[in-house]
Amino acid sequence: MEENELIKSCLDGNKQSLEKLISSIQGLVFNLSLRFLWNRLDAEDATQEILIKIITNLSKYDGRSKFSTWAYRVATNYLINLKQTALEKTFTSFDIFSADLESTKELKSYDLPDKDLLEKEMKTGCTLAMLQCLDRNLRIAFILGSILKIKSNIASSITGTTPENFRKRLELSRKLIGGFLNSHCGIYNPHNSCRCNKRINSAISCGRIKPANLYFADKIEVYNNEMEELNSLTGIYQNHGNFKSETNFIEQLTELIRTKKIINYN
């Protein structure tokens, strides 16, 4: 079924079509939300709210862009206007993030059997947390342009700005993130002393990593190790892979519709 036919079927009240439509976009909405918010629970809550907005405003989709582009626009608008998160209140600048890294004085290698998994967790969590130091417009520009590789003419439509302004935001976000990585990250710049493996013990002790309940490393849908480029800004972030949610959004939303807790989408 073509995209426009699928949407028309949804608007006609076909629940199977609705499930198919939700299934086609829930991954992209969740991945955008997780990268933007860092916290998995916050991202799952945001994803449900965004999907509800998409469903209840489905009749406003005019077909002039791809449906995924329109969905990204709805998601971006929601995330940009979300109330400030706890992590944003903590890491308000790169200087504060740097001080947090330097506050850990005793760095000891972690050598237990799950070291590769926890090192991946450490790296992913740390590099995503860095994004919280960017203001929201720069953060969404970096995610769309550098991680998701969306072209500036489309990304500018998603963010409600001009292609030129989007490119300026993307350039500044890349400069800020790249500068921080170059000054601190041992993956990005081997001359730096910071290594993910040596931070695992302290992260476990302070509760930032919970081996029995990981946020990132054991919940990756697609992971291509060949994408790793140690001195590449894009390589580091794309190497995270695609994150999967443990929440069944289709089940949640169809139940909300069934019980009429959200406005009927037709």
PEPE-V146995 format. One record per residue. N is the residue number from 1. RES is the residue in one small letter. PHI is phi in degrees with one decimal (none if undefined). Layout:
n & res & phi
N & RES & PHI
N & RES & PHI
This chain:
n & res & phi
1 & m & none
2 & e & -66.0
3 & e & -57.0
4 & n & -65.2
5 & e & -67.6
6 & l & -63.1
7 & i & -66.6
8 & k & -61.3
9 & s & -63.9
10 & c & -62.8
11 & l & -66.6
12 & d & -81.4
13 & g & 97.7
14 & n & -78.3
15 & k & -70.5
16 & q & -65.6
17 & s & -65.6
18 & l & -62.4
19 & e & -61.4
20 & k & -66.6
21 & l & -66.7
22 & i & -60.2
23 & s & -60.3
24 & s & -74.7
25 & i & -120.8
26 & q & -62.6
27 & g & -65.7
28 & l & -68.3
29 & v & -67.3
30 & f & -65.8
31 & n & -65.1
32 & l & -63.2
33 & s & -64.9
34 & l & -66.4
35 & r & -66.8
36 & f & -75.9
37 & l & -102.3
38 & w & 72.2
39 & n & -75.7
40 & r & -63.4
41 & l & -65.7
42 & d & -61.0
43 & a & -66.1
44 & e & -68.5
45 & d & -62.8
46 & a & -63.7
47 & t & -61.1
48 & q & -62.5
49 & e & -64.4
50 & i & -66.1
51 & l & -63.1
52 & i & -63.2
53 & k & -62.7
54 & i & -64.3
55 & i & -64.6
56 & t & -73.9
57 & n & -112.7
58 & l & -59.2
59 & s & -67.1
60 & k & -84.1
61 & y & -70.1
62 & d & -99.9
63 & g & 79.5
64 & r & -78.1
65 & s & -130.7
66 & k & -62.6
67 & f & -61.8
68 & s & -63.1
69 & t & -63.7
70 & w & -63.0
71 & a & -63.8
72 & y & -60.4
73 & r & -64.5
74 & v & -61.3
75 & a & -64.3
76 & t & -61.7
77 & n & -60.7
78 & y & -65.9
79 & l & -66.6
80 & i & -61.3
81 & n & -98.2
82 & l & -68.7
83 & k & -63.2
84 & q & -60.1
85 & t & -87.6
86 & a & -61.5
87 & l & -69.7
88 & e & -63.7
89 & k & -70.7
90 & t & -83.7
91 & f & -99.5
92 & t & -85.4
93 & s & -158.5
94 & f & -68.7
95 & d & -64.1
96 & i & -68.3
97 & f & -62.2
98 & s & -62.0
99 & a & -63.3
100 & d & -65.1
101 & l & -64.5
102 & e & -76.3
103 & s & -71.9
104 & t & -89.1
105 & k & -90.5
106 & e & -92.8
107 & l & -104.5
108 & k & -128.7
109 & s & -63.1
110 & y & -106.4
111 & d & -124.3
112 & l & -74.8
113 & p & -56.2
114 & d & -92.1
115 & k & -62.2
116 & d & -65.5
117 & l & -64.6
118 & l & -72.0
119 & e & -67.1
120 & k & -63.5
121 & e & -61.6
122 & m & -63.0
123 & k & -63.6
124 & t & -65.3
125 & g & -62.1
126 & c & -68.1
127 & t & -70.1
128 & l & -72.6
129 & a & -64.2
130 & m & -57.3
131 & l & -62.7
132 & q & -67.3
133 & c & -77.9
134 & l & -83.4
135 & d & -67.0
136 & r & -63.1
137 & n & -66.8
138 & l & -70.7
139 & r & -63.4
140 & i & -68.3
141 & a & -64.1
142 & f & -64.7
143 & i & -64.2
144 & l & -68.3
145 & g & -85.7
146 & s & -93.6
147 & i & -91.5
148 & l & -86.7
149 & k & 58.6
150 & i & -83.0
151 & k & -64.2
152 & s & -62.3
153 & n & -67.7
154 & i & -81.6
155 & a & -62.9
156 & s & -66.9
157 & s & -67.1
158 & i & -63.5
159 & t & -93.8
160 & g & 71.3
161 & t & -135.0
162 & t & -87.6
163 & p & -56.4
164 & e & -64.5
165 & n & -65.4
166 & f & -63.4
167 & r & -62.8
168 & k & -65.7
169 & r & -63.2
170 & l & -63.9
171 & e & -61.6
172 & l & -67.0
173 & s & -63.8
174 & r & -66.6
175 & k & -65.5
176 & l & -68.4
177 & i & -66.6
178 & g & -62.1
179 & g & -64.6
180 & f & -66.7
181 & l & -59.9
182 & n & -64.5
183 & s & -87.9
184 & h & -129.1
185 & c & -86.2
186 & g & -75.2
187 & i & -75.7
188 & y & -72.2
189 & n & -133.2
190 & p & -58.4
191 & h & -74.8
192 & n & -79.9
193 & s & -84.6
194 & c & -67.7
195 & r & -131.3
196 & c & -56.6
197 & n & -59.3
198 & k & -79.2
199 & r & -104.9
200 & i & -64.0
201 & n & -57.1
202 & s & -68.2
203 & a & -66.6
204 & i & -68.1
205 & s & -65.2
206 & c & -96.2
207 & g & 86.3
208 & r & -74.7
209 & i & -121.7
210 & k & -118.3
211 & p & -53.1
212 & a & -84.5
213 & n & -148.6
214 & l & -75.5
215 & y & -87.1
216 & f & -125.0
217 & a & -62.6
218 & d & -98.4
219 & k & -129.5
220 & i & -110.6
221 & e & -81.5
222 & v & -129.8
223 & y & -138.3
224 & n & -117.1
225 & n & -62.4
226 & e & -69.7
227 & m & -76.1
228 & e & -66.4
229 & e & -125.6
230 & l & -62.3
231 & n & -109.8
232 & s & -111.2
233 & l & -60.1
234 & t & -65.1
235 & g & -60.2
236 & i & -61.9
237 & y & -80.2
238 & q & -70.9
239 & n & -66.1
240 & h & -59.1
241 & g & 89.0
242 & n & -103.9
243 & f & -87.2
244 & k & -111.9
245 & s & -95.6
246 & e & -91.7
247 & t & -92.7
248 & n & -90.2
249 & f & -68.0
250 & i & -61.3
251 & e & -62.5
252 & q & -61.8
253 & l & -71.6
254 & t & -65.4
255 & e & -68.4
256 & l & -64.0
257 & i & -68.0
258 & r & -60.3
259 & t & -89.8
260 & k & 59.9
261 & k & -85.6
262 & i & -128.2
263 & i & -63.9
264 & n & -59.0
265 & y & -76.2
266 & n & -105.1
